[in-house]
């Protein structure tokens, strides 16, 4: 193999593990989710504004670096479960308003209902997002990558829901105890 080819291969092999090692699983047992972030996320308590002015408490976990912006926002709807659909609709509308929608379909994570929306922004960023309902909370995972980089699908696709014992939900069932699936 020519010298240049070996050098390129060596650089590729060195660069790949370094990139992969920057991603880490983030676990929040209180809010019952796991997701992969490219570093330790900042955590902010915020208010999620509904159309009409009502607000709901929310917590935003986020990382921003030269490869993109990554966040998951968890909106607490436990006191007003009747607002679940309206909150989901409002969150998805806000994502769609960021640019040209290129993908917009119902989806689920671990059997929990939701929706995925991919958007290309006017300044060339690619947004990959999903909004999912679980346990009277709305989870909005959003990754955005700058122009000329691949879409951040690995972030949104890494979301998983767990029960109060940190067991992953799978198709409305628990992987380790199928008889213990919750009604909600």
C-alpha atoms as a printed R data frame, in Angstrom:
    type eleno elety resid chain resno       x      y      z
1   ATOM     1    CA   UNK     A     1   0.000  0.000  0.000
2   ATOM     2    CA   UNK     A     2   1.426  3.395 -0.904
3   ATOM     3    CA   UNK     A     3   2.587  5.641  1.949
4   ATOM     4    CA   UNK     A     4  -0.274  8.154  1.469
5   ATOM     5    CA   UNK     A     5  -2.869  5.353  1.623
6   ATOM     6    CA   UNK     A     6  -1.381  3.945  4.842
7   ATOM     7    CA   UNK     A     7  -1.234  7.413  6.363
8   ATOM     8    CA   UNK     A     8  -4.879  8.094  5.476
9   ATOM     9    CA   UNK     A     9  -5.935  4.723  6.896
10  ATOM    10    CA   UNK     A    10  -3.986  5.346 10.116
11  ATOM    11    CA   UNK     A    11  -5.554  8.786 10.549
12  ATOM    12    CA   UNK     A    12  -9.001  7.361  9.938
13  ATOM    13    CA   UNK     A    13  -8.454  4.622 12.505
14  ATOM    14    CA   UNK     A    14  -7.127  7.086 15.064
15  ATOM    15    CA   UNK     A    15  -9.898  9.605 14.495
16  ATOM    16    CA   UNK     A    16 -12.844  7.244 14.674
17  ATOM    17    CA   UNK     A    17 -12.342  5.952 18.245
18  ATOM    18    CA   UNK     A    18 -11.628  9.455 19.511
19  ATOM    19    CA   UNK     A    19 -14.919 10.667 18.053
20  ATOM    20    CA   UNK     A    20 -16.818  7.659 19.361
21  ATOM    21    CA   UNK     A    21 -15.368  8.051 22.855
22  ATOM    22    CA   UNK     A    22 -16.769 11.555 23.187
23  ATOM    23    CA   UNK     A    23 -20.331 10.159 23.194
24  ATOM    24    CA   UNK     A    24 -21.652  8.918 26.506
25  ATOM    25    CA   UNK     A    25 -24.916  7.504 27.737
26  ATOM    26    CA   UNK     A    26 -26.808  9.966 29.914
27  ATOM    27    CA   UNK     A    27 -29.253  8.460 32.392
28  ATOM    28    CA   UNK     A    28 -32.029 10.278 34.225
29  ATOM    29    CA   UNK     A    29 -33.898  7.818 36.435
30  ATOM    30    CA   UNK     A    30 -36.211 10.473 37.870
31  ATOM    31    CA   UNK     A    31 -37.591 11.329 34.416
32  ATOM    32    CA   UNK     A    32 -37.192  7.731 33.179
33  ATOM    33    CA   UNK     A    33 -35.000  8.054 30.111
34  ATOM    34    CA   UNK     A    34 -31.548  7.320 28.713
35  ATOM    35    CA   UNK     A    35 -29.983  9.118 25.732
36  ATOM    36    CA   UNK     A    36 -26.470  9.497 24.291
37  ATOM    37    CA   UNK     A    37 -24.823 12.920 24.413
38  ATOM    38    CA   UNK     A    38 -21.450 14.058 23.021
39  ATOM    39    CA   UNK     A    39 -20.347 15.154 26.492
40  ATOM    40    CA   UNK     A    40 -21.954 16.002 29.815
41  ATOM    41    CA   UNK     A    41 -25.160 18.008 29.269
42  ATOM    42    CA   UNK     A    42 -26.074 21.278 30.931
43  ATOM    43    CA   UNK     A    43 -29.419 21.085 32.722
44  ATOM    44    CA   UNK     A    44 -31.894 23.964 32.886
45  ATOM    45    CA   UNK     A    45 -35.336 24.161 34.453
46  ATOM    46    CA   UNK     A    46 -37.589 26.045 32.052
47  ATOM    47    CA   UNK     A    47 -41.267 26.747 31.382
48  ATOM    48    CA   UNK     A    48 -42.867 25.272 28.263
49  ATOM    49    CA   UNK     A    49 -45.377 27.770 26.836
50  ATOM    50    CA   UNK     A    50 -48.599 26.415 25.388
51  ATOM    51    CA   UNK     A    51 -50.733 28.212 22.823
52  ATOM    52    CA   UNK     A    52 -53.060 30.399 24.835
53  ATOM    53    CA   UNK     A    53 -50.469 31.313 27.454
54  ATOM    54    CA   UNK     A    54 -50.495 28.379 29.887
55  ATOM    55    CA   UNK     A    55 -47.078 27.048 30.889
56  ATOM    56    CA   UNK     A    56 -45.821 23.688 32.104
57  ATOM    57    CA   UNK     A    57 -42.629 22.992 34.041
58  ATOM    58    CA   UNK     A    58 -39.906 21.417 31.933
59  ATOM    59    CA   UNK     A    59 -36.286 20.404 32.188
60  ATOM    60    CA   UNK     A    60 -33.874 20.842 29.283
61  ATOM    61    CA   UNK     A    61 -30.688 18.776 28.952
62  ATOM    62    CA   UNK     A    62 -28.335 20.115 26.257
63  ATOM    63    CA   UNK     A    63 -24.866 20.047 24.737
64  ATOM    64    CA   UNK     A    64 -23.481 22.329 22.048
65  ATOM    65    CA   UNK     A    65 -20.137 21.795 20.343
66  ATOM    66    CA   UNK     A    66 -18.497 22.247 16.928
67  ATOM    67    CA   UNK     A    67 -20.361 19.174 15.608
68  ATOM    68    CA   UNK     A    68 -23.813 20.433 16.538
69  ATOM    69    CA   UNK     A    69 -26.481 21.115 19.116
70  ATOM    70    CA   UNK     A    70 -28.201 18.330 21.034
71  ATOM    71    CA   UNK     A    71 -31.053 18.614 23.522
72  ATOM    72    CA   UNK     A    72 -33.830 16.722 25.157
73  ATOM    73    CA   UNK     A    73 -36.586 18.669 26.836
74  ATOM    74    CA   UNK     A    74 -38.927 16.859 29.200
75  ATOM    75    CA   UNK     A    75 -42.236 18.620 29.795
76  ATOM    76    CA   UNK     A    76 -44.135 17.650 32.928
77  ATOM    77    CA   UNK     A    77 -47.809 17.086 32.133
78  ATOM    78    CA   UNK     A    78 -48.563 14.928 35.176
79  ATOM    79    CA   UNK     A    79 -50.957 17.515 36.648
80  ATOM    80    CA   UNK     A    80 -52.703 18.162 33.344
81  ATOM    81    CA   UNK     A    81 -52.662 14.979 31.233
82  ATOM    82    CA   UNK     A    82 -55.467 16.444 29.130
83  ATOM    83    CA   UNK     A    83 -52.818 18.816 27.666
84  ATOM    84    CA   UNK     A    84 -50.628 16.002 26.275
85  ATOM    85    CA   UNK     A    85 -51.839 16.183 22.673
86  ATOM    86    CA   UNK     A    86 -51.874 19.984 22.597
87  ATOM    87    CA   UNK     A    87 -48.317 20.128 23.997
88  ATOM    88    CA   UNK     A    88 -47.104 17.622 21.410
89  ATOM    89    CA   UNK     A    89 -48.799 19.549 18.598
90  ATOM    90    CA   UNK     A    90 -47.270 22.855 19.792
91  ATOM    91    CA   UNK     A    91 -43.770 21.349 20.107
92  ATOM    92    CA   UNK     A    92 -43.912 19.818 16.622
93  ATOM    93    CA   UNK     A    93 -45.210 23.074 15.114
94  ATOM    94    CA   UNK     A    94 -42.251 24.952 16.654
95  ATOM    95    CA   UNK     A    95 -39.801 22.460 15.127
96  ATOM    96    CA   UNK     A    96 -41.454 22.634 11.681
97  ATOM    97    CA   UNK     A    97 -41.293 26.455 11.801
98  ATOM    98    CA   UNK     A    98 -37.462 26.332 11.834
99  ATOM    99    CA   UNK     A    99 -37.195 25.588  8.104
100 ATOM   100    CA   UNK     A   100 -38.196 23.200  5.340
101 ATOM   101    CA   UNK     A   101 -39.673 19.950  6.652
102 ATOM   102    CA   UNK     A   102 -38.077 17.010  4.820
103 ATOM   103    CA   UNK     A   103 -39.523 14.167  6.923
104 ATOM   104    CA   UNK     A   104 -42.653 14.173  9.064
105 ATOM   105    CA   UNK     A   105 -44.074 10.853 10.276
106 ATOM   106    CA   UNK     A   106 -45.616  9.161 13.312
107 ATOM   107    CA   UNK     A   107 -43.090  7.085 15.246
108 ATOM   108    CA   UNK     A   108 -42.570  5.375 18.571
109 ATOM   109    CA   UNK     A   109 -39.789  4.748 21.037
110 ATOM   110    CA   UNK     A   110 -40.069  1.575 23.087
111 ATOM   111    CA   UNK     A   111 -43.740  1.379 22.126
112 ATOM   112    CA   UNK     A   112 -44.500  4.932 23.245
113 ATOM   113    CA   UNK     A   113 -46.304  7.112 20.694
114 ATOM   114    CA   UNK     A   114 -44.711 10.088 19.076
115 ATOM   115    CA   UNK     A   115 -43.661 11.809 15.911
116 ATOM   116    CA   UNK     A   116 -40.387 12.439 14.061
117 ATOM   117    CA   UNK     A   117 -39.704 15.626 12.133
118 ATOM   118    CA   UNK     A   118 -36.544 16.379 10.141
119 ATOM   119    CA   UNK     A   119 -35.972 19.977  9.035
120 ATOM   120    CA   UNK     A   120 -33.433 21.741  6.824
121 ATOM   121    CA   UNK     A   121 -32.979 25.297  8.081
122 ATOM   122    CA   UNK     A   122 -32.423 28.311  5.788
123 ATOM   123    CA   UNK     A   123 -28.803 28.590  7.002
124 ATOM   124    CA   UNK     A   124 -28.020 24.951  6.094
125 ATOM   125    CA   UNK     A   125 -28.376 23.208  9.459
126 ATOM   126    CA   UNK     A   126 -30.065 19.795  9.580
127 ATOM   127    CA   UNK     A   127 -32.442 19.157 12.479
128 ATOM   128    CA   UNK     A   128 -33.491 15.641 13.463
129 ATOM   129    CA   UNK     A   129 -36.168 15.642 16.133
130 ATOM   130    CA   UNK     A   130 -38.766 13.520 17.804
131 ATOM   131    CA   UNK     A   131 -41.526 14.169 20.318
132 ATOM   132    CA   UNK     A   132 -42.785 11.239 22.395
133 ATOM   133    CA   UNK     A   133 -45.287 10.817 25.216
134 ATOM   134    CA   UNK     A   134 -44.570  8.606 28.212
135 ATOM   135    CA   UNK     A   135 -45.859  8.625 31.775
136 ATOM   136    CA   UNK     A   136 -47.663 11.976 31.294
137 ATOM   137    CA   UNK     A   137 -44.501 13.680 30.088
138 ATOM   138    CA   UNK     A   138 -43.570 14.938 26.637
139 ATOM   139    CA   UNK     A   139 -39.986 14.209 25.592
140 ATOM   140    CA   UNK     A   140 -38.586 16.347 22.766
141 ATOM   141    CA   UNK     A   141 -35.224 15.116 21.475
142 ATOM   142    CA   UNK     A   142 -33.567 17.424 18.960
143 ATOM   143    CA   UNK     A   143 -30.195 17.209 17.288
144 ATOM   144    CA   UNK     A   144 -28.936 19.849 14.841
145 ATOM   145    CA   UNK     A   145 -25.832 19.569 12.679
146 ATOM   146    CA   UNK     A   146 -24.063 22.420 10.874
147 ATOM   147    CA   UNK     A   147 -23.820 22.703  7.078
148 ATOM   148    CA   UNK     A   148 -21.640 20.090  5.418
149 ATOM   149    CA   UNK     A   149 -21.962 17.497  8.211
150 ATOM   150    CA   UNK     A   150 -24.204 14.436  8.415
151 ATOM   151    CA   UNK     A   151 -27.586 14.726 10.141
152 ATOM   152    CA   UNK     A   152 -27.439 13.924 13.884
153 ATOM   153    CA   UNK     A   153 -29.665 10.844 13.743
154 ATOM   154    CA   UNK     A   154 -27.559  8.933 16.279
155 ATOM   155    CA   UNK     A   155 -28.686 11.350 18.999
156 ATOM   156    CA   UNK     A   156 -32.433 11.180 18.508
157 ATOM   157    CA   UNK     A   157 -32.289  7.432 17.805
158 ATOM   158    CA   UNK     A   158 -30.484  6.744 21.095
159 ATOM   159    CA   UNK     A   159 -33.474  7.763 23.244
160 ATOM   160    CA   UNK     A   160 -34.902  4.978 25.374
161 ATOM   161    CA   UNK     A   161 -37.518  4.909 28.109
162 ATOM   162    CA   UNK     A   162 -37.248  3.015 31.383
163 ATOM   163    CA   UNK     A   163 -39.497  2.234 34.321
164 ATOM   164    CA   UNK     A   164 -38.980  3.266 37.946
165 ATOM   165    CA   UNK     A   165 -36.508  0.357 38.331
166 ATOM   166    CA   UNK     A   166 -34.442  1.475 35.309
167 ATOM   167    CA   UNK     A   167 -35.684 -1.394 33.107
168 ATOM   168    CA   UNK     A   168 -36.017 -0.524 29.426
169 ATOM   169    CA   UNK     A   169 -39.502 -0.528 27.959
170 ATOM   170    CA   UNK     A   170 -39.844 -2.531 24.757
171 ATOM   171    CA   UNK     A   171 -43.063 -2.383 22.712
172 ATOM   172    CA   UNK     A   172 -45.174 -1.574 25.783
173 ATOM   173    CA   UNK     A   173 -43.447 -4.372 27.692
174 ATOM   174    CA   UNK     A   174 -40.443 -4.564 29.944
175 ATOM   175    CA   UNK     A   175 -37.551 -6.485 28.501
176 ATOM   176    CA   UNK     A   176 -36.874 -8.346 31.774
177 ATOM   177    CA   UNK     A   177 -40.456 -8.816 32.973
178 ATOM   178    CA   UNK     A   178 -43.153 -8.775 30.252
179 ATOM   179    CA   UNK     A   179 -45.943 -9.257 32.824
180 ATOM   180    CA   UNK     A   180 -45.074 -5.944 34.515
181 ATOM   181    CA   UNK     A   181 -45.924 -3.605 31.626
182 ATOM   182    CA   UNK     A   182 -47.633 -0.393 32.802
183 ATOM   183    CA   UNK     A   183 -51.096  0.578 31.578
184 ATOM   184    CA   UNK     A   184 -49.788  3.977 30.463
